[in-house]
């Protein structure tokens, strides 16, 4: 009886400090997949494909406010002392631009390619974290109507180092598209999630087929970004785990964002600067060009590895 009572108390305490929250559309009550949950302190997490997010007051004892956002919805601020099982986001009325076209073009086209640039040097690779997003500018092929058929993502799965104890992994990524606003990624060019996973079996270049999405490049170009959501669990869904580590230092406990594999190889082979980065949970999500103005102490920038060599295959139409 005493053991049963103790177990009951533990279960009750766990229920009080931990809960599963679902993020839904306020109008149709449909779940919103992969919404962003910012803790307001430079860290955060994401909901899974069913709009669910696990929050534990015990795990996040210093988090008192959640900032919930998703493409196409107004941001919502929620106090952790007053969390309900469901959070409703209000859709924002937004006019989609010419980037996303619902009907495919007809007529003759030629398949063209912008080759990706990859390598296996770990020390010249970007360490992806859940707070980072990397975007690359793409323009129309020779100024002609251009559909993006396949995104070619250089990756470094550390295949050369598997013998040194590198284990299995499956990381969930999201590709986003942004309009070109004065040379920087601007408003999102559509609200559909393009989510996929990469595991240790993939290496060098990951081919993401998006030909069914009918995405066309506007006259002033389009930014394609890659963003880490986190590791996948055994069922292939986004794992609800802490995406940062707490390390004791002389200055107190420091919170370090968890880095994810595969790494993203940056290159020094491109003659022009076309890569931009931002931290999702910091600096008001501001995009910055990846050069000395971003971080002059970065080893990648110091060695000239300033660009992510993302490539693509296109369908180029004559008119």
C-alpha positions, 0 to 999 in steps of 0.5 A: 500500500505504501509503495502504491501511494508513493507511485501515485504521488510521483504520477500526480507530480509528473502530471502537474509539471509535464504536459503535451500541448497541441497547437491548432488553427483557431478557425478550423481547429486543424493542428499546425505542424512544426510550429516554432516555440521560442523560450524568449532566451535565445533557445526553443523547440518545435512542435511535431507534425501533429502540432504537438509539443511536450513541455515540462516545467521541471525540464524548463524550470527557468522558462516562464513565457512561450512565444508560439509562431508559424508561417501564416499565423500571428504570433501568440505569447503564452505564460507557462503558469497558465498552459492549456492542452490546446493553443490556438493561433489566428491565421493572418491574411496574406497575399501570396506572390508569384513564387508559388503557382498552383497550375503548372506551366505548359510547353517545352522546357529544358532541364538545367542544373546549378551544380552543388559544391560539397566536400568532406572537411569537417573543419570547413562545415557549418554545425547546424543547430535548431536555432539556425537557418541558412538561405541561398539566393537563386535567380532565373536561369538565363532570365527565362521562366524557371521552375525549381524541380530538385533542391541539391543539398550538400551534406557531410554525414561523416562517413569517413569517421564511422569507425570512430564511433559515430552512431546512427542518426536521423535528422528532420529538416525543413526547406523554406522559400522567401522572396528577395527583398532588397538582397535579403530573404523577405516574406515567406513565399508560401505556407506549406511545410516541406519537411524531410529527414536525412540519416547517416546513410546519406552523404555528399549531396541530398536530392530533394524532389519538389517538382510537384510543388510548382515553385517558379522563380520570380524575376528578382530571384528567390531564397531557398533555406534549410533549417534543422527541426531536430532529431527523429525518434524511432517512429520517424517523428520529431523527437521532443527533446531538449535542444540545448546542453547546460554546461557548468563554467566559472561564470555559471551555467551556460546553455549551449545549443545542441548541434545536429548531424549531418554537417553542412559543408561551406565552400570557398570556391564561389566567387560571389557571396550568396549565403545568408544566415539567421538565428530563429530564437535570437535577434528578432529573426534578422537575416545577415549576410555570412561575412565578417559583418556577421562574425569576424571570429568565425573560422569559416569566414576567416578561411574564406568558406563563406557560402553554402554550395546549395544547387538545384535542377530546373525546368527552363521554359522558352516563354 
